[in-house]
Amino acid sequence: MFVAALLSAAAGEEQPRVVYVYSDTCGYCSSFTPKFEQAVKALPARKVERLDIHKQRELEKAIALGAQVTPTVFVLKKGEIVGKLEGDVTEERLQKFMEEQMYSQSF
């Protein structure tokens, strides 16, 4: 239900939507979150949703979305998941991923 609603909402949006799956108790997330927040801040205004899997309701949403590890970043465009980045990657890799996904004109 959540995924269908999220994809449906993203289908009607001109700008991509970013979903960040993390946990406050995840060591990798503690390292990655500041990099993620900086990358999102550097982009033009976008819709960003954060799912903390430490909360049961958000865990269920993250699983339904297809998250298998934390941290995971999803990019949705026109009602589809078009990008997925897993793990505590470098700042450079995250920035490249975000730029490729956010500015791709393939959709």
ABEGO torsion letter per residue (X at the ends): XAAAAAAAAAAABABBBBBBBBBAABAAAAAAAAAAAAAAAABBBBBBBBBBAABAAAAAAAAAAGBABOBBBBBBBGGBBABBBBEBBBAAAAAAAAAAAAABAAX
